[in-house]
Amino acid sequence: MPELIDPTARLAPSFTEALREFTAEDPDVAHSWTGMVIDRFQRAGPDWVAAYVEAELGWRTVPPAGFVPVTTLWWADGETYLGRISIRHFLNDALIEIGGHIGYDVRPSARRRGHSTAMLAAALPRAAALGIDKALITCDESNIASRKVIERNGGVLEDRRGTTLRFWAPTAPAQD
């Protein structure tokens, strides 16, 4: 059964294969999180996943310059990496417009199985534990699947800015 876990080098083979899937799906992936991982870490040598995991865990308290602290969790089923979700601890001016508190992706071979919906549902209480009462989650207006994931998790559309839809989702169940 899939669960949220801290990034771990133990899943290096599956994580590496997932990055190959993302790259095969979009050869112009350089602008994305996947592109950053490939450019910054994968080219560093055989222990690149361990170096990436160490950096990712460190970003929770000491993010790279210009970034806010972020908790990234992996959605995994045993030894299989299925996706990741990142919870940004607070919003800066850029994240208020595009990006929001939470970003996620599921590897192409694991899509259309409910993983994004379940992963976001599991992450919202983690966001609450970080002091986020309502999470801003954004998606491109053309990404119908992501919109449905956000709405299934209680996201309410606030507005559209350019081609970006901005939703607010509760991070904890409503108190009766």
C-alpha positions, 0 to 999 in steps of 0.5 A: 500500500503506498505511503508518504516517506522521507526521500531515501537512497534505498529507492535509487533504482526506482527513482532513477527509472521514474526520472527517465520516464519524466524525461521521455515524456517531456524531453524539454524537462530542463525547466522543471523539478526533474530537470533540476535534479538531473542537472544538479545531481545526476551528473555528479556520479554514481552516488548522486541519489544519496547526495540528492536525498541529503540535500532534499532533507536539508532544504527543510531547514536551509533551502537554496538561496531564493527558495523557501523551506520545503518538505518533500516526501516521496509516495512509495509502495515498498521499493517502488517510487511512485511520485513526490509531493513538496510542501513549502513552509510559507509563501513568498511573492512568486509562490503566491502567484504560481506554485503555492504551498504544495506541488506534486507529480506522479511518474508517468507509468503510475498515473491514472490510478488515484495516486495524486489524490491519495498523496495530496490527502496524506500530505494535507495533515503534514501541511497543517503540522507545519502551521499552514491552515489553508494550502494554496495549490495551483495548476495550469488551467489545461491540467484537468487531472490536477484540478480534479485532484485538488477539488477532491481534496477540498480545494476551492477555486479562488481565481485564475491568474494568466493560465494558472488556477489558484485553489485553497484547500483545508489542511485539517478536517473541519471542527464540528 
